[in-house]
């Protein structure tokens, strides 16, 4: 059993709360704890639905504080004694928990990009008020953060997020894509929602919005390039003409550990086999075939509640595709139609943001049903 009494004498372990512990990122975070039990102590665990797996995790790591669902996540995100809260909840459901952790002054290790996409202004405001920190867990943002460390923003020309291109990078006809095909990602093992987002490249669009909040750069200074090998995770182009590239194996435990400890390179070493990689391939993003990135960037530029609507509509459309209700090629056009119906209202507090989120989900469902009497008020 992994308990704090396994720590080195005089060294207090890092106490970690993991929200979404039974999902892909949560399980890999617990792998990180297993490899160095003296470095970490699990303060609390929260699952989405899988109570059986949660119980087994609590037993293994000696965890007393645990729960299931969004309310438990929000409550346990703020418990005293936890140093880092890893938010690995999927979707906008993780926003309340992110805000709770930030308001409590925790270091928020953020794998739930939707918190910043839907509620970036609220999260940054909470962090400034409490003195909390937001540390990225997504491999791309973790890579950029590592490259930017110790460098003045004035010396940076732009940052570039890499995209694998998903399973359909070279496929010309996407109309007949099946769920199983869309879930067969070529380089990463992820949960179903993020895997579909990677197939449409909406995931990369959401990551651009996330990067805007994390690094404070204008959208004109955030780029995307396709890199099928998923070896280079982020690029920082400097104003002197040089570029910094961060490369690592396609293993989420590397950025997870960096986020939990604040130290890159600590722990088990799994270097890239350079001869095996042989060459690195980079391609321009085909916006015509994959319009999701441009759609997301436009929502980000418009600001206000547009990113929240983008995120909610996409979540609902992806759920419909996974359930066989719509075709793969219907996902992004449906999101675009919902954005067109939105009035861009302000969402300066959590209640207003959640109202917009609910409206977007209802509107998406109505459009997918082909309902003529859909609510077109924009809210």
Secondary structure, DSSP 8 states (H G I E B T S, - for coil): ---GGGS-TT---EEEEEETTTSHHHHHHHHHHHHTTTTEEEEEEEESS-HHHHHHHHHHHT--EEEESHHHHHHHTT-TT-SEEEE---SGGGHHHHHHHHHTT-EEEE--THHHHHHHHHHHHHHHHHT-EEEE-SHHHHHHHHHHTT--GGGEEEEEEEE--GGGTT-S--TT--HHHHT--SS----HHHHHHHHHTHHHHHHHHHHHHHH---GGGEEEEE-TT--EEEEEEETTS-EEEEE--S-HHHHHHHHHHS-TT-SS-----HHHH-----B---TTT-THHHHHHHHHHH-TTHHHHHHHHHHHHHHHHHTTSS-GGGHHHHHHHHHHH-------SHHHHHHHHHHHHHHHHHHHHT-TT---S--
